[in-house]
């Protein structure tokens, strides 16, 4: 992927090397809450954040402050460049297609643990978007984990991960995330998970929309890039992950979608470049 010529975003905060934490929660507690979330199909970030709020008596601690602007190391510069390119794409596409101005998210790079507007951010949770502070949280070691654990590496595969989280920010700006989260508070576990799957698959599709327009304007993709992203989408499908971790697949507990679904929606965005084509909530088939 030709990312070196992308404009680097100024909306990056580098907290790597700054001591962080989960609001007093021990790593054992975080692991237990993660296992509970997996077993019951609940996003572990919600459990960890709730436990953290209780531990802090509902208080909201001041967040750590890191270095602002583009990092100097290669992977940090890569993340800042991909974020900058998503900004350049969405500031054009969002007004053109849905008549909304794009307000870019912030990207926080951290190592190990930090705090977010949604509570604790732990490397074990993977990259995530917090709608409360409109920020993407990313431990860059996740990319090494993609190679080591999932055998899914490459620049465009990593860019897809960042663009997926930015896709959640687009969903937030479209008003989709608040409506879904409100509905999830009203329904049972299976329907809550199904709503989560639709949110995640839409973010996959929006990542494809970004790549479509980046390719059109900057010719950013190289041979093999799309195959890298498809391999990554396949590797992190719920069915693949469940099969690897517990030896069986439980569709009712899916929160992100199967490998086939993730590939289908990513390629839908890549082929069409249209936000409307990513409406998983009106789709009869996921």
Secondary structure, DSSP 8 states (H G I E B T S, - for coil): ---TTS---S-EEE-TTS---STT--HHHHHHHHHHHHHHT--HHHHHHHHHHHHTTT--------EES--SSHHHHHHHHHHHHHHHHHHHHHHHHHS------EEEE-SSEEEETTEEEEGGG-SEEETTTTEEEE-THHHHHHHHHH---SHHHHHHHHHHHHHHHHHHHTTHHHHHHHHHTTS-HHHHHHHHHHHHHHHHHHHHHHHHHHHHHH----TTHHHHHHHHHHHT-HHHHHHHHHSS--GGG-SS--HHHHHHHHHHHHHH--SGGG-TTS-S--
